[in-house]
Amino acid sequence: QKENWDAINQDSTPDGNYGAWNRMMAIANSGLLNKANYQRIQGNNPDGTRNPAYENLLDVDNYIDYLIVNFYGGNMDWPARNWYAGRDRTGSAGFRFFPWDTEATMGIFSADINVDRTSVSGYVATPYASAKNNPDFRMTFADHVYRHFFNGGVYYVDPQYPNWDPTHPERNRPAARFASLAAKVEKAMVGESARWGDQHLSGTTLPYTRNEHWAVEKTNLLKNWFPRRSSVVLQQFKNAGLYPR
């Protein structure tokens, strides 16, 4: 039931309250390199077994996938802004995290092909910064990277054939997903450009349009971003100690 949820964002609690959030952050700020604290924030004993007397405050698996999304996109307007987290106070799950308003990615606002966001800290990245040197967290993070970046995972790009080829979508999974989503909204972009195309072009007579701007950027991403970004991010994870060399 929605009245049972704490919904937290950068500014407020649209639903619920900060109680559980503050308790989670207190444990994170006390240091998650400590094995007992790392397990405690998940509602576990130091050996990883569940302790019903402890709250599960952090869904680590969800959090890692959320981090990977932001790292892959190179989100430049995060972690201080543009995030949501939610937790059912009556359940046994920890806080889960949701990307929101993440347009400052994939080439926009300095988010170029080589941008590295693995050193973020503070705000919604506080648990990550506290836990990233914990061996258990690093192993779990590496497991998620292996699942997603290899063997047909959602970020998998065939190193032998990285370029986007619509006749072989299996060679570049993120490009395939992007191309599919772009195709679904292509007609709607006419109305979108009519509504918003002149927002950043005050005083000119040439607003942004679908064919002259959106389609060009779509092609650019398929040609330049998606063939290269997965390998760049994988190396960043290795450099940060989040994936073994």
C-alpha positions as CSV (number, residue, x, y, z in Angstrom):
1,Q,0.0,0.0,0.0
2,K,1.4,3.4,-1.0
3,E,0.8,4.8,2.5
4,N,3.3,2.3,3.8
5,W,6.2,3.7,1.7
6,D,8.9,6.2,2.5
7,A,9.6,8.0,-0.8
8,I,12.7,10.2,-0.7
9,N,14.2,12.6,-3.2
10,Q,16.8,15.4,-3.3
11,D,14.4,17.9,-1.8
12,S,11.8,16.2,0.3
13,T,9.7,13.1,1.3
14,P,6.7,13.1,-1.1
15,D,5.5,10.2,1.0
16,G,6.4,8.9,4.5
17,N,9.3,10.3,6.5
18,Y,13.1,10.4,6.8
19,G,13.3,8.1,9.8
20,A,14.6,4.9,8.1
21,W,16.6,7.0,5.6
22,N,18.4,8.8,8.5
23,R,19.1,5.5,10.2
24,M,20.6,4.1,6.9
25,M,22.8,7.1,6.4
26,A,24.0,7.0,10.0
27,I,25.3,3.5,9.5
28,A,26.8,4.4,6.2
29,N,28.5,7.4,7.7
30,S,29.9,5.3,10.5
31,G,31.8,3.3,7.9
32,L,30.8,0.3,5.7
33,L,34.4,-1.0,5.3
34,N,33.6,-2.5,8.7
35,K,32.1,-5.9,8.0
36,A,29.6,-5.7,10.9
37,N,28.3,-2.4,9.7
38,Y,28.0,-3.5,6.1
39,Q,25.9,-6.5,7.1
40,R,23.9,-4.5,9.7
41,I,22.7,-2.0,7.0
42,Q,21.3,-5.0,5.2
43,G,19.6,-6.3,8.4
44,N,22.1,-9.1,8.9
45,N,24.5,-10.5,11.6
46,P,28.2,-10.0,10.9
47,D,28.3,-13.4,9.3
48,G,25.6,-12.4,6.8
49,T,22.8,-14.4,8.3
50,R,19.5,-12.5,8.7
51,N,18.8,-11.0,12.1
52,P,15.0,-10.2,12.5
53,A,15.9,-7.6,15.1
54,Y,17.7,-5.5,12.6
55,E,16.1,-3.4,9.9
56,N,17.0,-4.1,6.3
57,L,17.8,-0.5,5.2
58,L,19.7,-1.0,1.9
59,D,18.9,-3.2,-1.0
60,V,22.5,-3.7,-2.1
61,D,21.8,-5.5,-5.4
62,N,19.4,-2.8,-6.5
63,Y,21.8,-0.1,-5.4
64,I,24.7,-1.6,-7.4
65,D,22.6,-1.8,-10.6
66,Y,21.4,1.8,-10.0
67,L,25.1,2.9,-9.7
68,I,26.1,1.1,-12.8
69,V,23.3,2.9,-14.8
70,N,24.6,6.2,-13.7
71,F,28.3,5.3,-14.2
72,Y,27.6,4.0,-17.7
73,G,25.7,7.1,-18.7
74,G,28.3,9.3,-17.1
75,N,25.6,11.2,-15.2
76,M,26.9,14.8,-14.6
77,D,23.9,16.1,-12.6
78,W,24.1,13.5,-9.9
79,P,24.4,12.3,-7.0
80,A,23.5,15.6,-5.3
81,R,20.4,15.9,-7.5
82,N,18.0,13.9,-9.5
83,W,17.4,10.8,-7.5
84,Y,14.6,8.9,-5.8
85,A,14.6,6.2,-3.3
86,G,11.8,4.2,-1.8
87,R,11.2,1.7,1.0
88,D,8.1,-0.2,2.3
89,R,8.2,0.4,6.1
90,T,6.1,-2.7,6.7
91,G,8.2,-5.1,4.5
92,S,11.6,-6.7,4.8
93,A,13.3,-5.0,1.9
94,G,15.8,-2.1,2.1
95,F,15.8,1.2,0.2
96,R,15.7,0.8,-3.6
97,F,16.9,3.5,-5.9
98,F,15.4,4.9,-9.1
99,P,17.0,7.0,-11.9
100,W,15.1,10.2,-12.5
101,D,15.7,13.2,-14.7
102,T,18.9,11.8,-16.0
103,E,19.3,13.8,-19.2
104,A,22.9,14.9,-18.3
105,T,24.3,11.7,-19.7
106,M,25.6,10.1,-22.9
107,G,27.4,13.2,-24.4
108,I,25.4,15.9,-22.7
109,F,26.8,18.4,-20.2
110,S,30.4,17.1,-20.3
111,A,29.4,13.5,-20.2
112,D,31.7,12.5,-23.0
113,I,32.8,9.0,-23.9
114,N,35.6,9.0,-21.3
115,V,33.8,10.6,-18.4
116,D,34.5,8.7,-15.1
117,R,32.0,9.0,-12.3
118,T,33.3,6.1,-10.1
119,S,34.7,8.6,-7.6
120,V,31.4,10.1,-6.6
121,S,30.5,10.6,-3.0
122,G,28.0,12.3,-0.8
123,Y,24.2,12.5,-1.0
124,V,22.7,9.4,-2.6
125,A,26.2,8.1,-3.3
126,T,27.1,8.1,0.5
127,P,26.6,4.3,1.0
128,Y,28.7,3.6,-2.2
129,A,31.6,5.8,-1.1
130,S,31.5,4.2,2.4
131,A,31.3,0.6,1.0
132,K,33.4,0.6,-2.1
133,N,36.5,-0.6,-0.3
134,N,34.6,-3.3,1.5
135,P,35.7,-6.7,0.0
136,D,32.2,-8.1,0.1
137,F,30.7,-5.1,-1.6
138,R,33.4,-5.2,-4.3
139,M,32.8,-8.8,-5.0
140,T,29.1,-8.3,-5.3
141,F,29.7,-5.3,-7.5
142,A,32.0,-7.4,-9.7
143,D,29.4,-10.1,-9.9
144,H,26.9,-7.5,-11.3
145,V,29.5,-6.2,-13.7
146,Y,30.2,-9.7,-15.0
147,R,26.4,-10.4,-15.4
148,H,25.8,-7.2,-17.3
149,F,28.9,-6.6,-19.4
150,F,29.6,-10.2,-20.6
151,N,27.8,-13.1,-22.3
152,G,24.9,-11.1,-23.8
153,G,24.2,-8.9,-20.7
154,V,22.5,-5.5,-21.0
155,Y,25.8,-3.7,-21.5
156,Y,27.5,-6.4,-23.6
157,V,29.4,-5.3,-26.7
158,D,31.1,-7.9,-28.9
159,P,34.8,-6.7,-28.9
160,Q,35.3,-8.2,-32.3
161,Y,32.3,-6.5,-33.8
162,P,31.5,-3.4,-31.6
163,N,29.9,-1.2,-34.3
164,W,26.1,-1.1,-34.4
165,D,24.6,-3.4,-37.0
166,P,20.8,-3.7,-36.9
167,T,21.1,-7.1,-38.6
168,H,23.1,-8.3,-35.6
169,P,21.6,-6.6,-32.5
170,E,23.2,-9.3,-30.3
171,R,26.6,-7.8,-30.9
172,N,25.8,-4.5,-29.1
173,R,23.0,-4.9,-26.5
174,P,22.9,-1.3,-25.2
175,A,22.7,0.0,-28.8
176,A,19.9,-2.5,-29.6
177,R,17.9,-1.3,-26.6
178,F,18.5,2.4,-27.5
179,A,17.5,1.8,-31.2
180,S,14.3,0.1,-30.2
181,L,13.3,2.8,-27.8
182,A,14.2,5.5,-30.3
183,A,12.0,3.8,-33.0
184,K,9.0,3.9,-30.6
185,V,9.2,7.6,-30.0
186,E,10.4,8.8,-33.4
187,K,6.9,10.0,-34.6
188,A,6.3,11.6,-31.2
189,M,9.5,13.6,-31.5
190,V,7.7,15.8,-34.1
191,G,5.3,17.1,-31.3
192,E,8.1,17.1,-28.8
193,S,10.3,19.4,-30.9
194,A,7.3,21.6,-31.6
195,R,6.7,22.0,-27.9
196,W,10.3,22.3,-26.7
197,G,12.5,22.9,-29.7
198,D,12.9,26.6,-29.2
199,Q,13.5,26.5,-25.4
200,H,17.3,27.1,-25.6
201,L,17.3,29.1,-28.8
202,S,15.7,32.4,-27.8
203,G,15.7,35.0,-30.5
204,T,16.4,32.6,-33.4
205,T,14.1,31.3,-36.0
206,L,15.5,27.8,-36.3
207,P,14.3,25.7,-33.4
208,Y,15.6,22.2,-32.8
209,T,13.7,19.7,-34.9
210,R,13.5,15.9,-35.2
211,N,15.2,15.4,-38.5
212,E,17.9,18.1,-38.3
213,H,18.9,17.5,-34.6
214,W,17.3,14.5,-32.9
215,A,17.9,12.1,-35.7
216,V,21.5,13.4,-36.1
217,E,22.2,12.8,-32.4
218,K,20.6,9.4,-32.5
219,T,23.0,8.4,-35.3
220,N,25.9,9.9,-33.4
221,L,25.2,7.8,-30.3
222,L,24.7,4.6,-32.3
223,K,27.9,5.2,-34.2
224,N,30.2,6.6,-31.5
225,W,28.9,6.1,-27.9
226,F,27.5,2.6,-27.8
227,P,30.4,0.8,-29.6
228,R,32.9,2.3,-27.2
229,R,31.3,3.1,-23.9
230,S,31.1,-0.4,-22.4
231,S,34.8,-1.1,-22.7
232,V,35.6,2.4,-21.3
233,V,33.4,1.9,-18.3
234,L,34.7,-1.7,-17.7
235,Q,38.3,-0.3,-17.6
236,Q,37.1,2.4,-15.1
237,F,35.7,-0.3,-12.9
238,K,39.0,-2.1,-13.0
239,N,40.9,1.1,-12.2
240,A,38.6,1.7,-9.2
241,G,39.0,-1.8,-7.9
242,L,35.4,-2.7,-8.6
243,Y,36.2,-5.4,-11.1
244,P,39.3,-7.7,-11.0
245,R,42.0,-7.1,-13.6
